[in-house]
Every structure is written in C-alpha cells, then in structure tokens.
Amino acid sequence: MLKPVHAAMCHRQRGMTLVELLVGIAVGMFVLAGATLLLSTQLGDNRRLLLETQLQQDLRASMDIMTRELRRAGSTTLAASNVWQPSLGLPTQNVLAPITVAEGGEEVTFQYLREGTRQGPWGFRLNGGRIQSLVGASGWQELTDRGVMEVTAFEVAEEAAVAEQVPCPKACSADPLDTACWPTLTVRTYTITIEARSNLDNAVRRSQSSRVRVRNDVLGFNGAEVCPA
C-alpha cells in the first residue's frame, strides 16, 4: 500500500526544467550586467572628480605664486628715495618699476629686491605646454608639472594704466594753470589667465583668472625732478 504513495510523491517533487534554468540564468546575467555598469560608472565619475580636483589645485597653486610675485614688481628697500623729503634731497625714479609683457602676453618679466640685494630678473612664460618661472641668474625653472597637466593657454594682459598728476604747491610758470611739469603717479593692473587640461584625461579642463594690482606705482617726473620752488 505504501509504494503507490511513494511513487506519487517522487513524481510531484521533480526539479527545474532546462527552460526554467536558462530563464533564471538570463535574469541573473541582466542583474549582474546592470550592477557592473553602475559600478563602472561610479568608478569613472570618482576618477574624473579626482582629476578635476588635482588639476584645479595645481592651477590655483600656480596662480597664487604668479599673483604674489607680479604684485611685488618694483619693490625696493630704497622706496623713501623716490619721495621728496627735505633731509634726502631730490627724489629719484624707481629703476625697478618697469614690467615687460611680450607680444601675445605669453611672457612677463619684472624686477624687485628680494633678500635685500637680489633684484632679478623674475618672470613667467609659457613653453611647451608648461609654465616656467624666471629665477634670477638661475634662469627658467619649471613651475607646473607636465606629468599632471598641460597648459593650453597663458596670457598676461595689462589693463589701461591710470595716471594722475601729483599736485605741487606752485604752477610750472607764471601761468597759474601751467601744470605740465607736475609729476604723475601711474597705477598698474594686470590680468593673468591660465587654461589647462589633465594629461590623464583630455576631457578634464579647467581655467583660472586673477586680477593683479601692482603695489608699487610708477612716479614720473615730467621734465622736472621736483615741484617748482
């Protein structure tokens, strides 16, 4: 009497068919493919974010150095000699004041006193996808890392200089409106622009711009070294 029941139970407990197995494998493959795609996209986004952060940090560091250096152009320990004082006699022009920007703006050179005696020249230029820094007698040194980024554009542009006359107590001649000999004070401002791309992913590009107000204004003596006596 037990044999028929055992046979019926065995018949009802049969396993999966081949079709069911193939459908299960296909569904699993689709799920696995979706998870792999999601993971790959996330890893790619993380890598791009790291490259963008590195590029931005390197650009900002380079810009900070150039801004700080250009702002010092014309700095001298003898600034008092450029201003008339009864005890110092006639003022003199600041020979370190000139700033030279090459045509196209891809190179700028200037001078200032560093460590008391070293006056440069200092400067920056674009050369072969990298920015170089002019370090006095040591010549041009690498400022940006070519292994990290390639500088695609570098420009130093001078804004229109603002020149104002420095009033003197007296006119230049008997004409009370004659101010031709009064000295002038020129305020100088430059804009530095850098564009670069990552060497590990050309699609990662960033740019930086900085406006630099040179601290040392240019004092010009229009035909006279001092105000009329």
Summary of the structure (lengths in Angstrom):
residues: 229
radius of gyration: 35.5
end to end distance: 139.9
largest distance: 143.6
contacts: 607
relative contact order: 0.15
helix: 31%
strand: 28%
